[in-house]
Amino acid sequence: MPMIFVYGVPKETSEGLLLELMNDYKRIVSGISELHFEQDMVSVFFPTDLMLERPGSEVVIFVRSLYEKSERTKDVIQRIARELGFRTKEYFPNSLVECFIDTIGVDQVFRCWSSYDMDQRFRK
């Protein structure tokens, strides 16, 4: 499942705004049909930036743990980056916004583990 990390968000950003942005990210990713994700399958994190000299001047988004699949073409990956970037720019118009997407190839799949399937079984 994809994990989205957003660095450089100003410290004074309210929790309500972060929740709104998190929900926007989840809607964007789950709304791209080629990805086959539900909103609850997308994790979003806002790590604290310890560089206080430039708060909010640069917001960098990393999308990690996105498995390579035939329907996830370069155009689809670019669309994810563009939509997340544009949405972030709406929230932080005075910031430089960048979005990077890391994909996981077939040979890397066996190096990770998730309790997602197990957790879903217990929720029923």
KACOR-V256961 format. One record per residue. N is the residue number from 0. RES is the residue in one letter. PSI is psi as a letter, one per 30 degrees, with the letter a starting at -180 (none if undefined). Layout:
BEGIN
n:N res:RES psi:PSI
n:N res:RES psi:PSI
END
This chain:
BEGIN
n:0 res:M psi:k
n:1 res:P psi:k
n:2 res:M psi:k
n:3 res:I psi:k
n:4 res:F psi:k
n:5 res:V psi:j
n:6 res:Y psi:k
n:7 res:G psi:g
n:8 res:V psi:k
n:9 res:P psi:k
n:10 res:K psi:e
n:11 res:E psi:g
n:12 res:T psi:k
n:13 res:S psi:l
n:14 res:E psi:e
n:15 res:G psi:e
n:16 res:L psi:e
n:17 res:L psi:e
n:18 res:L psi:e
n:19 res:E psi:e
n:20 res:L psi:e
n:21 res:M psi:e
n:22 res:N psi:e
n:23 res:D psi:e
n:24 res:Y psi:e
n:25 res:K psi:e
n:26 res:R psi:e
n:27 res:I psi:e
n:28 res:V psi:e
n:29 res:S psi:f
n:30 res:G psi:f
n:31 res:I psi:j
n:32 res:S psi:e
n:33 res:E psi:f
n:34 res:L psi:f
n:35 res:H psi:h
n:36 res:F psi:k
n:37 res:E psi:l
n:38 res:Q psi:e
n:39 res:D psi:f
n:40 res:M psi:f
n:41 res:V psi:k
n:42 res:S psi:k
n:43 res:V psi:k
n:44 res:F psi:k
n:45 res:F psi:i
n:46 res:P psi:k
n:47 res:T psi:k
n:48 res:D psi:j
n:49 res:L psi:f
n:50 res:M psi:j
n:51 res:L psi:f
n:52 res:E psi:f
n:53 res:R psi:h
n:54 res:P psi:k
n:55 res:G psi:f
n:56 res:S psi:f
n:57 res:E psi:k
n:58 res:V psi:k
n:59 res:V psi:k
n:60 res:I psi:k
n:61 res:F psi:k
n:62 res:V psi:k
n:63 res:R psi:l
n:64 res:S psi:h
n:65 res:L psi:j
n:66 res:Y psi:k
n:67 res:E psi:k
n:68 res:K psi:l
n:69 res:S psi:e
n:70 res:E psi:f
n:71 res:R psi:i
n:72 res:T psi:l
n:73 res:K psi:e
n:74 res:D psi:e
n:75 res:V psi:e
n:76 res:I psi:e
n:77 res:Q psi:e
n:78 res:R psi:e
n:79 res:I psi:e
n:80 res:A psi:e
n:81 res:R psi:e
n:82 res:E psi:e
n:83 res:L psi:e
n:84 res:G psi:e
n:85 res:F psi:e
n:86 res:R psi:e
n:87 res:T psi:e
n:88 res:K psi:e
n:89 res:E psi:e
n:90 res:Y psi:e
n:91 res:F psi:i
n:92 res:P psi:f
n:93 res:N psi:g
n:94 res:S psi:k
n:95 res:L psi:k
n:96 res:V psi:k
n:97 res:E psi:k
n:98 res:C psi:k
n:99 res:F psi:k
n:100 res:I psi:k
n:101 res:D psi:k
n:102 res:T psi:l
n:103 res:I psi:k
n:104 res:G psi:l
n:105 res:V psi:e
n:106 res:D psi:f
n:107 res:Q psi:f
n:108 res:V psi:e
n:109 res:F psi:g
n:110 res:R psi:g
n:111 res:C psi:l
n:112 res:W psi:k
n:113 res:S psi:k
n:114 res:S psi:g
n:115 res:Y psi:e
n:116 res:D psi:e
n:117 res:M psi:e
n:118 res:D psi:e
n:119 res:Q psi:e
n:120 res:R psi:e
n:121 res:F psi:f
n:122 res:R psi:f
n:123 res:K psi:none
END
